Amino acid sequence: MHREFKIFWIFLKGQWQNYMAYRLGSFIWIINGAIGPLLSMSIWLIISSQTHLPLNQSQIVSYFFLSLLVSRLTQVWTLDQVGDWIKDGGFSNILVKPYNYIIENLSRQFAEKSIRLTALVPFMIIIFPFFVSRLSFNFAPFRIILFLLAVIMGFILLFIWEHTLALLAFWTHETHGISSVHDTLRNLFSGYAIPLVFMPGFLKSIMTIYPARFTTSFPLEILVAQASAKDIVNGFAIGLTWLFLFIIIYRWLFKKGIQKYTALGG
């Protein structure tokens, strides 16, 4: 474990240096990522002024304001990257390295998040005065702890999920189509634009168990939507079930994929 952490730290410092050279990209990323939640907030506020919704206007503002942070903390960028490595033959170089390539990918995620958060946090501080009078969070200590645990679970879940989907490139030879479908369903069922409690019956049932929910909606349900103890326990149970399921599927696909890859001379 000490060796893996040392490798992770070396890569993390290297990735920091790389991303510091492209700080303008962080600003563009912030603006691009803020448009969706703020637009969704405006739409739902208009709707709530005309009809009754499960969340009041303060909760709607709080939900989408905090989603700016949560969705960025859980976001990962690995599906197309790993898929392209497999398609282009670059995965051969990964196989001969004396460490698991996931360590390098994880360091890249941490470095990029930390650099981009240095732009996101000031942005949120700047816009905070415009929303402060309408923000409403439940800051009970146990909810804050559960919220943080839910964010961590959401990140790990999406990280393993995208690595698992990327391994399909061993058979499909490309993942861009898979990535497009994945992103569409994730945006629909993550709660990024439509909170779980606003979903109509059948779609709400799907979203409740769909893994994308745990990347945005579930943490916000704990801190903003006043999820009950039963809903929180069920949420963690479903999220952890998906996590362990993806780990099992990943290990199986990796084993079968490597056999196919080496048999074809990859």
KEKE-3310 file (N, C-alpha, C; in steps of 0.2 Angstrom, whole numbers, plus 5000, padded with zeros to 4 digits):
npx = (5004:5010:5019:5011:5004:5015:5018:5006:5007:5018:5014:5003:5009:5016:5005:4999:5008:5007:4993:4993:4998:4988:4978:4968:4959:4952:4945:4936:4930:4923:4913:4906:4901:4893:4882:4872:4866:4862:4853:4844:4839:4833:4822:4815:4812:4803:4793:4789:4783:4771:4765:4763:4777:4787:4799:4802:4805:4817:4824:4825:4834:4845:4848:4852:4863:4872:4874:4883:4895:4895:4893:4904:4914:4912:4913:4921:4934:4937:4932:4932:4946:4953:4947:4952:4965:4965:4960:4969:4981:4989:4987:4996:5008:5004:5002:5015:5020:5026:5015:4998:4988:4977:4980:4988:4978:4969:4977:4977:4964:4962:4972:4967:4954:4958:4965:4955:4945:4951:4947:4933:4928:4931:4922:4910:4909:4909:4896:4888:4882:4871:4862:4861:4851:4841:4845:4845:4850:4852:4862:4865:4876:4877:4871:4880:4891:4886:4883:4896:4902:4893:4896:4910:4907:4900:4909:4919:4911:4907:4920:4925:4914:4915:4928:4925:4916:4924:4932:4925:4930:4939:4931:4923:4930:4930:4924:4916:4903:4897:4901:4893:4880:4881:4884:4872:4862:4867:4867:4853:4848:4855:4852:4856:4850:4836:4829:4827:4815:4807:4804:4793:4782:4787:4799:4805:4806:4816:4827:4829:4836:4846:4863:4869:4862:4869:4880:4876:4863:4860:4869:4864:4851:4852:4857:4850:4836:4831:4831:4824:4829:4827:4827:4840:4848:4844:4848:4862:4864:4860:4869:4882:4880:4880:4893:4901:4897:4901:4915:4917:4913:4922:4934:4932:4930:4942:4951:4946:4947:4961:4966:4961:4966:4980:4981:4978:4989:4991)
npy = (4994:5006:5008:5010:5021:5030:5030:5035:5048:5054:5054:5063:5075:5078:5079:5090:5100:5100:5103:5116:5124:5126:5135:5143:5134:5129:5140:5141:5129:5130:5140:5134:5123:5129:5134:5125:5120:5133:5137:5127:5129:5141:5138:5129:5137:5146:5137:5132:5143:5143:5132:5118:5111:5097:5102:5117:5135:5139:5128:5123:5133:5131:5117:5117:5127:5121:5109:5113:5112:5098:5090:5092:5088:5074:5071:5062:5058:5047:5036:5038:5040:5029:5020:5024:5022:5008:5005:5012:5005:5009:5003:4993:4998:5001:4989:4984:4992:4994:4995:4997:5004:5011:5019:5029:5035:5039:5048:5058:5062:5068:5078:5086:5090:5097:5108:5114:5116:5127:5137:5136:5137:5151:5157:5152:5159:5172:5172:5169:5180:5183:5173:5170:5174:5165:5152:5136:5125:5109:5108:5099:5089:5075:5074:5081:5074:5062:5067:5070:5058:5052:5059:5055:5042:5043:5048:5037:5027:5032:5033:5019:5014:5020:5016:5002:5002:5007:4996:4988:4992:4982:4973:4981:4990:5004:5017:5029:5030:5022:5030:5042:5038:5034:5046:5054:5047:5048:5061:5063:5055:5058:5069:5081:5090:5088:5086:5071:5070:5077:5070:5060:5046:5033:5035:5041:5029:5022:5031:5031:5019:5019:5020:5033:5042:5043:5051:5065:5068:5060:5064:5077:5075:5072:5083:5094:5090:5084:5070:5055:5045:5031:5032:5037:5026:5016:5022:5022:5008:5004:5011:5006:4993:4994:4999:4988:4978:4984:4983:4969:4966:4974:4968:4955:4958:4964:4954:4945:4953:4956:4944:4942:4953:4951:4939:4944:4950:4963)
npz = (5000:5004:4994:4983:4986:4986:4972:4967:4973:4966:4953:4955:4958:4946:4937:4943:4939:4925:4923:4929:4919:4911:4915:4910:4904:4915:4919:4908:4909:4922:4919:4908:4915:4924:4918:4915:4928:4933:4924:4924:4937:4936:4928:4935:4946:4940:4937:4949:4954:4949:4951:4963:4970:4976:4982:4990:4985:4991:4993:4980:4975:4983:4980:4967:4967:4976:4968:4958:4964:4969:4957:4951:4959:4959:4945:4932:4920:4910:4902:4887:4886:4891:4883:4870:4872:4871:4859:4850:4853:4863:4875:4877:4881:4894:4900:4902:4912:4929:4938:4943:4931:4935:4946:4941:4933:4943:4950:4940:4940:4953:4953:4942:4947:4959:4954:4946:4956:4962:4954:4954:4967:4971:4961:4965:4977:4973:4967:4977:4986:4978:4980:4993:5002:4999:5001:5009:5020:5028:5041:5051:5060:5057:5045:5037:5037:5032:5019:5014:5014:5004:4993:4991:4988:4977:4968:4967:4963:4950:4944:4944:4936:4924:4920:4918:4908:4898:4895:4886:4874:4870:4863:4855:4849:4849:4859:4859:4855:4865:4875:4872:4874:4887:4893:4890:4897:4910:4912:4912:4923:4934:4942:4939:4931:4933:4948:4959:4966:4957:4946:4936:4940:4934:4928:4939:4947:4940:4941:4954:4957:4947:4943:4941:4948:4960:4959:4959:4963:4975:4986:4987:4991:5004:5010:5006:5002:5013:5015:5022:5036:5032:5018:5016:5021:5012:5000:5001:5002:4989:4981:4985:4982:4968:4966:4971:4962:4949:4951:4951:4938:4931:4934:4928:4915:4912:4913:4903:4892:4891:4888:4875:4869:4870:4863:4850:4847:4853)
capx = (5000:5014:5022:5005:5003:5021:5018:5001:5009:5023:5010:4999:5013:5017:4999:4998:5012:5004:4987:4994:5000:4982:4973:4962:4954:4948:4939:4931:4926:4918:4908:4902:4898:4888:4876:4867:4863:4859:4847:4839:4837:4828:4816:4811:4809:4797:4788:4787:4779:4765:4762:4766:4782:4790:4804:4801:4810:4823:4827:4827:4840:4850:4850:4856:4869:4877:4876:4889:4901:4894:4893:4911:4918:4911:4915:4928:4935:4941:4929:4935:4953:4955:4945:4956:4971:4964:4959:4975:4987:4993:4986:5002:5013:5001:5003:5021:5022:5026:5010:4991:4986:4972:4984:4990:4972:4966:4981:4975:4958:4963:4975:4963:4949:4960:4966:4949:4942:4953:4943:4926:4926:4930:4916:4904:4909:4907:4889:4885:4878:4865:4858:4862:4844:4836:4849:4843:4853:4852:4869:4866:4883:4877:4870:4886:4896:4883:4884:4903:4902:4889:4900:4915:4905:4898:4915:4922:4907:4908:4927:4925:4909:4918:4933:4922:4913:4930:4935:4921:4933:4942:4927:4919:4936:4929:4919:4913:4896:4895:4901:4888:4874:4882:4883:4865:4858:4869:4864:4846:4846:4860:4849:4860:4845:4830:4830:4824:4808:4803:4803:4787:4782:4791:4806:4808:4808:4822:4832:4831:4841:4851:4870:4871:4859:4874:4885:4874:4856:4859:4872:4860:4845:4854:4858:4845:4829:4828:4829:4823:4834:4826:4829:4847:4851:4842:4853:4869:4864:4860:4875:4887:4879:4882:4900:4904:4895:4906:4922:4917:4912:4928:4939:4930:4931:4949:4954:4944:4949:4968:4967:4959:4971:4987:4980:4978:4996:4990)
capy = (5000:5012:5009:5012:5028:5034:5031:5040:5055:5056:5056:5069:5081:5079:5081:5097:5104:5100:5107:5123:5127:5127:5137:5146:5129:5128:5145:5139:5123:5133:5144:5129:5119:5133:5136:5120:5121:5139:5137:5122:5132:5147:5135:5126:5142:5148:5132:5132:5149:5142:5125:5116:5106:5094:5106:5124:5139:5140:5121:5123:5137:5127:5111:5118:5130:5116:5105:5116:5109:5091:5087:5093:5083:5067:5070:5059:5059:5041:5032:5039:5040:5022:5016:5026:5018:5001:5005:5014:5001:5012:4999:4989:5001:5001:4982:4983:4996:4990:4997:4997:5010:5015:5023:5035:5039:5042:5054:5063:5065:5072:5084:5091:5092:5101:5114:5117:5119:5133:5142:5135:5140:5158:5158:5151:5164:5178:5172:5168:5185:5184:5168:5169:5175:5160:5146:5133:5118:5106:5107:5094:5086:5068:5075:5084:5068:5057:5070:5069:5050:5051:5062:5051:5036:5044:5048:5031:5023:5034:5031:5012:5013:5022:5011:4996:5003:5008:4989:4986:4993:4976:4970:4985:4994:5011:5019:5035:5029:5020:5036:5046:5035:5034:5053:5056:5043:5050:5068:5063:5052:5060:5074:5087:5095:5086:5082:5065:5071:5080:5065:5057:5040:5027:5038:5041:5022:5021:5035:5029:5013:5020:5022:5040:5046:5044:5056:5072:5069:5057:5069:5083:5073:5071:5089:5099:5088:5081:5063:5052:5040:5025:5034:5037:5019:5013:5025:5019:5001:5003:5014:5002:4987:4995:4999:4981:4975:4986:4980:4962:4966:4976:4962:4950:4961:4965:4947:4942:4958:4955:4937:4944:4958:4948:4934:4947:4954:4969)
capz = (5000:5004:4987:4978:4988:4984:4965:4966:4975:4961:4947:4957:4958:4939:4934:4945:4935:4918:4923:4930:4913:4907:4920:4907:4903:4921:4919:4903:4912:4927:4915:4905:4920:4928:4914:4915:4934:4934:4919:4927:4943:4934:4925:4941:4950:4937:4937:4956:4956:4946:4954:4969:4969:4982:4985:4990:4981:4994:4992:4973:4974:4987:4977:4961:4969:4978:4963:4955:4968:4969:4951:4949:4963:4957:4938:4930:4912:4909:4897:4881:4887:4892:4877:4865:4873:4869:4851:4847:4855:4868:4881:4877:4886:4901:4903:4904:4918:4935:4943:4940:4927:4938:4950:4937:4931:4949:4951:4935:4942:4959:4951:4938:4952:4964:4950:4944:4961:4964:4951:4955:4974:4970:4957:4970:4982:4970:4965:4983:4988:4974:4982:5000:5005:4997:5002:5015:5020:5034:5043:5056:5059:5054:5038:5034:5037:5027:5013:5012:5012:4998:4987:4990:4985:4970:4964:4966:4958:4943:4942:4942:4931:4917:4918:4916:4901:4893:4893:4881:4868:4868:4858:4850:4846:4850:4865:4858:4855:4872:4880:4871:4877:4895:4896:4890:4903:4916:4913:4913:4929:4939:4946:4937:4928:4936:4955:4959:4968:4952:4941:4936:4943:4931:4928:4946:4949:4936:4943:4961:4957:4942:4947:4940:4954:4966:4957:4960:4967:4982:4991:4988:4994:5011:5013:5004:5001:5019:5014:5028:5037:5028:5011:5016:5021:5005:4995:5002:5000:4982:4978:4987:4978:4961:4966:4971:4955:4944:4953:4949:4931:4929:4935:4924:4908:4911:4912:4897:4887:4891:4884:4868:4867:4869:4857:4843:4846:4856)
cpx = (5004:5017:5017:5004:5009:5020:5012:5003:5014:5019:5006:5003:5015:5011:4997:5002:5009:4997:4987:4996:4994:4976:4967:4957:4950:4943:4934:4926:4921:4912:4903:4898:4893:4882:4871:4863:4859:4853:4842:4835:4831:4822:4812:4808:4803:4791:4785:4782:4772:4761:4766:4771:4785:4795:4801:4806:4817:4827:4829:4834:4846:4853:4854:4863:4874:4878:4881:4895:4901:4896:4901:4916:4918:4913:4921:4928:4940:4939:4932:4943:4956:4953:4949:4963:4971:4964:4966:4982:4991:4992:4992:5007:5011:5003:5010:5024:5021:5021:5004:4990:4981:4975:4985:4983:4969:4970:4979:4969:4958:4967:4971:4957:4952:4962:4960:4945:4944:4950:4936:4924:4926:4924:4910:4904:4907:4899:4885:4880:4871:4860:4857:4855:4840:4840:4846:4846:4852:4859:4870:4872:4882:4875:4876:4890:4893:4884:4891:4904:4899:4893:4906:4913:4903:4904:4918:4918:4907:4915:4927:4920:4912:4924:4930:4919:4919:4933:4931:4925:4937:4938:4924:4924:4935:4924:4916:4906:4893:4896:4896:4881:4875:4881:4876:4861:4860:4867:4856:4844:4851:4857:4852:4855:4838:4831:4825:4816:4804:4801:4796:4788:4787:4798:4809:4810:4815:4828:4834:4836:4847:4858:4871:4868:4864:4879:4883:4868:4857:4863:4867:4853:4846:4854:4853:4837:4827:4826:4828:4828:4833:4829:4837:4851:4850:4847:4860:4869:4864:4867:4881:4886:4881:4890:4904:4903:4900:4913:4922:4917:4919:4933:4938:4932:4938:4953:4953:4947:4957:4970:4966:4964:4978:4986:4980:4984:4996:4996)
cpy = (5006:5013:5012:5020:5033:5035:5036:5047:5058:5058:5062:5075:5083:5081:5088:5102:5105:5104:5114:5127:5129:5129:5140:5141:5128:5134:5143:5133:5125:5136:5139:5125:5122:5134:5131:5121:5127:5140:5133:5126:5138:5144:5132:5131:5145:5143:5132:5138:5148:5136:5123:5110:5103:5098:5113:5128:5139:5133:5120:5127:5133:5121:5113:5122:5125:5110:5107:5113:5101:5088:5087:5089:5076:5066:5067:5059:5053:5036:5032:5038:5033:5018:5018:5022:5011:5001:5007:5010:5003:5008:4994:4992:5001:4994:4981:4987:4992:4992:4997:5004:5015:5020:5030:5039:5042:5048:5060:5066:5070:5078:5089:5094:5098:5108:5117:5119:5125:5139:5142:5138:5147:5160:5157:5157:5171:5178:5171:5173:5186:5178:5167:5169:5169:5153:5143:5126:5115:5104:5103:5090:5079:5069:5077:5078:5063:5060:5069:5062:5049:5054:5058:5044:5037:5045:5042:5027:5025:5032:5024:5010:5014:5018:5004:4997:5004:5001:4986:4987:4987:4973:4975:4990:5001:5012:5025:5035:5027:5026:5041:5044:5036:5041:5056:5053:5046:5057:5068:5060:5054:5065:5081:5092:5094:5082:5076:5066:5075:5075:5062:5050:5035:5029:5039:5034:5020:5024:5033:5023:5014:5023:5030:5044:5048:5049:5063:5072:5066:5062:5075:5082:5073:5078:5095:5096:5084:5074:5060:5047:5033:5026:5034:5030:5015:5015:5022:5012:5000:5006:5009:4995:4988:4996:4992:4977:4977:4984:4973:4962:4968:4971:4957:4952:4962:4959:4944:4947:4957:4949:4939:4948:4955:4943:4937:4951:4961:4971)
cpz = (5000:4997:4982:4980:4986:4976:4964:4968:4969:4955:4949:4956:4950:4936:4936:4940:4928:4918:4925:4924:4909:4911:4916:4905:4909:4922:4914:4906:4918:4923:4912:4910:4924:4924:4915:4922:4935:4930:4922:4933:4941:4931:4930:4945:4947:4937:4944:4958:4953:4948:4960:4967:4976:4986:4984:4986:4984:4993:4985:4972:4977:4983:4971:4962:4971:4973:4959:4958:4967:4963:4948:4953:4961:4949:4937:4922:4910:4903:4891:4881:4887:4885:4871:4866:4870:4862:4848:4848:4860:4875:4882:4882:4893:4904:4905:4910:4924:4941:4939:4937:4931:4943:4947:4935:4937:4951:4947:4937:4948:4957:4947:4943:4956:4960:4948:4950:4964:4960:4952:4962:4974:4966:4961:4975:4979:4969:4972:4986:4984:4976:4989:5004:5004:4998:5009:5015:5027:5037:5049:5055:5056:5047:5034:5032:5031:5020:5010:5010:5005:4992:4986:4986:4978:4965:4962:4962:4951:4940:4940:4936:4924:4915:4915:4909:4896:4891:4888:4874:4866:4863:4853:4846:4846:4856:4864:4858:4861:4876:4879:4874:4885:4897:4895:4896:4909:4918:4915:4920:4935:4944:4944:4935:4931:4943:4955:4961:4963:4946:4942:4938:4940:4930:4935:4949:4946:4940:4950:4961:4951:4945:4946:4945:4959:4965:4958:4965:4974:4987:4993:4992:5002:5014:5012:5004:5007:5018:5021:5029:5033:5021:5011:5016:5015:5000:4995:5000:4993:4979:4979:4983:4971:4961:4966:4965:4950:4945:4950:4942:4928:4929:4930:4916:4907:4910:4905:4891:4886:4887:4877:4865:4865:4863:4850:4842:4849:4860)
residu = (MET:HIS:ARG:GLU:PHE:LYS:ILE:PHE:TRP:ILE:PHE:LEU:LYS:GLY:GLN:TRP:GLN:ASN:TYR:MET:ALA:TYR:ARG:LEU:GLY:SER:PHE:ILE:TRP:ILE:ILE:ASN:GLY:ALA:ILE:GLY:PRO:LEU:LEU:SER:MET:SER:ILE:TRP:LEU:ILE:ILE:SER:SER:GLN:THR:HIS:LEU:PRO:LEU:ASN:GLN:SER:GLN:ILE:VAL:SER:TYR:PHE:PHE:LEU:SER:LEU:LEU:VAL:SER:ARG:LEU:THR:GLN:VAL:TRP:THR:LEU:ASP:GLN:VAL:GLY:ASP:TRP:ILE:LYS:ASP:GLY:GLY:PHE:SER:ASN:ILE:LEU:VAL:LYS:PRO:TYR:ASN:TYR:ILE:ILE:GLU:ASN:LEU:SER:ARG:GLN:PHE:ALA:GLU:LYS:SER:ILE:ARG:LEU:THR:ALA:LEU:VAL:PRO:PHE:MET:ILE:ILE:ILE:PHE:PRO:PHE:PHE:VAL:SER:ARG:LEU:SER:PHE:ASN:PHE:ALA:PRO:PHE:ARG:ILE:ILE:LEU:PHE:LEU:LEU:ALA:VAL:ILE:MET:GLY:PHE:ILE:LEU:LEU:PHE:ILE:TRP:GLU:HIS:THR:LEU:ALA:LEU:LEU:ALA:PHE:TRP:THR:HIS:GLU:THR:HIS:GLY:ILE:SER:SER:VAL:HIS:ASP:THR:LEU:ARG:ASN:LEU:PHE:SER:GLY:TYR:ALA:ILE:PRO:LEU:VAL:PHE:MET:PRO:GLY:PHE:LEU:LYS:SER:ILE:MET:THR:ILE:TYR:PRO:ALA:ARG:PHE:THR:THR:SER:PHE:PRO:LEU:GLU:ILE:LEU:VAL:ALA:GLN:ALA:SER:ALA:LYS:ASP:ILE:VAL:ASN:GLY:PHE:ALA:ILE:GLY:LEU:THR:TRP:LEU:PHE:LEU:PHE:ILE:ILE:ILE:TYR:ARG:TRP:LEU:PHE:LYS:LYS:GLY:ILE:GLN:LYS:TYR:THR:ALA:LEU:GLY:GLY)
# end
